Amino acid sequence: MASGGWRWLRGLRAVGQPLFQGRALLVTNTLGCGTLMAAGDGVRQSWELRARPGQKFDPRRSASMFAVGCSMGPFLHYWYLWLDHLLPASGLSGLRNVLRKVLIDQLVASPLLGIWYFLGIGCLEGQTLDESCQELRDKFWEFYKADWCVWPAAQLVNFLFVPTQFRVTYINGLTLGWDTYLSYLKYRLHSRVRSSWAYDNLQTTAGGWGAGHRQREDPALSAV
């Protein structure tokens, strides 16, 4: 049984190895980033469906996450290649350069990807640039503080032990929980506005106004 399991793993490695070589590596990293970001949104939406009866799964929202994730894939692909060229390091003997890479990654790539995420999703969902920038100002520091709690330790392992061609895949393997958090952060305000409107509508209905009157009075809210 054990022998058969090892043969299966060796066969799987032989099949997957071309995906991490040459030009195929860029495609693997790109699609991996998009798929995991869409999966994270799917996890978040599944939670929302249980917590908010009546809400329906929004495939366009996950499609937007997939598109933005794919757009980040090439950046991450070349970013790690550049970092490894700038500060070559191998194992604990290169710890000083590894720590430098972690710091550069946190100070440059992390905030850039946060900006990219909010502006990219906003663009795909029809927000104006001003609206996307305002959302970025409202949520960026919360995002960045959470980023510092998660990614320095993960990147330390990445730069110490993971071969260059597997760096983005390693990050994608850890990112499902992070992408779920990003989906929560992006859509939290929208959900609160919708819930607040539903509560207000219930109150006015109880007071004799009626939902129809409320919608006619403020048609913008009825579209939320």
ABEGO torsion letter per residue (X at the ends): XAAAAAAAAAAAAAAAAAAABEAAAAAAAAAAAAAAAAAAAAAAAAAAAAABBGBBBBAAAAAAAAAAAAAAAAAAAAAAAAAAAABBBBEAAAAAAAAAAAAAAAAAAAAAAAAAAAAAAAAAAGBBAAAAAAAAAAAAAAAAAAAAAAAAAAAAAAAAABBAAAAAAAAAAAAAAAAAAAAAAAAAAAAAAAAAAAAAAAAAAAAGAEAAAAAAABAAAAAX
